[in-house]
Amino acid sequence: MDKVFLYSLLILISTLISAISQVLLKKAALIHYDTWYRGYLNLRVISAYAIFFLATLMTVIAYRVVDVSSGTLLETSSYIFVFAFDVLFFHEKMTGRKLLGAALILIGIAMTVLL
């Protein structure tokens, strides 16, 4: 396989991992803690930041091969991941505007990759 393609996949995986860390942070924010510092020093928050660090490291490695213009376009897929996770884990409504926005992001990515 092409090296650029593999590193582009790495960017997509890192955005997925980043979205997972955002879910952990949102879940942690919904919990009431006894003290203010427990809201920051708990397993979910620390794990989320560790996962986010891993995603950032993966992105930095991928940008050694992938053009910045292509990479930033691929990173917009994070909006789709976050939207999907919000619907799955937080039972947010899937509105027509959100679906249209996700579709436009996918179309933009596909057009750029294919053209």
N, C-alpha and C positions, 0 to 999 in steps of 0.2 A: 504494500500500500504506500501511497504517497506520504511523505513525512509531514507536509503541511496539513493534510487531511487528519492524520493521527493527532497532531497537536491542536487542531481545531476541535476534535472530539474531546480533548483534555479540557479545553475552555468550556465546552458544554457541560461536561461532568462537574467542573468546578462551580459553575453557576447553579447546578442542581444541588450540590453539597452546600453552597451558600444559602440557598432557599431552605434547606433542611435546618440549618442553624437559625434562620429567622423564625421558623416554626417553634423551635425550642425556646427561643427568647420570648416569643409571644405567649407560649404556654406558661413560662415562668412569670411573666408579667400579670397573668390572670390569677395568680395565687397570692393570698394575703399572708404576709410574714409578720412574726412577732416584733422584730426589730428591723430598722432600716437597712442594716448591713447584710442581713440574711437575704434580702432581695437581690443582692449582688454576689454574695458568696454562698451559692448553692450549686448543686450538681448540674442542674439544667443550664444555668447561665455560664458556668465555667466550661461545660462541654460545648455549648454553642459557640463560645469564643474560640475554643480550641479547633473546632470544626471550621469555623470561619477563617482562622489562620491557615489551616491546611488548604482551603479553597483558594486563598490569596496566593499561597506559595505555588500551587498548581498553575494558576493564571500567569504568574511571573515567569515560570518555566516555559509555558506555552508561548508567551510573547517573544521568546528568543527566536521562534521560527515563524509564527503567524504575524502577518501585517497588522498594524494597529487598527487600520480601518476595518479589516475583516473581523478582528477580535472584538472590537466594541460592538459590532453588529451582532455577533454571536452572543455577547453578554446580555443583549436585550431579551434573550430567551428567559432570563431570570424572572421577568414580569409574568410570563406564562406559568412558570413553575410555582411562583408565589400565589398566583390566582388559583391554580389547581389545588394547591395545598390548603388555601383558605376555604375552598369549597369542601374538600375532603375532611379536614381536621376541625374546622371551626364552624362548619355548616352555614357559611355565608351564601347569600343568594347569588345565583348565576343569572345576571341580567343580560339583556340584549346588548347593552353598551359594552359590558365587559367582554362578552363573546366577540363582538365586532372588533374591539381593541386587540384581543388575542389573535384573531384571524388576520388583522392588518400586520401585526408583528410577524406572524408566520409567513405571510405573503412577502413582506419586505426581506426577510431572511432568505426565502427561497429564490426570489428574483435576483438578489445580489449574488448568491452562490451559483445559480445557474447561468447568469449572464456574464 
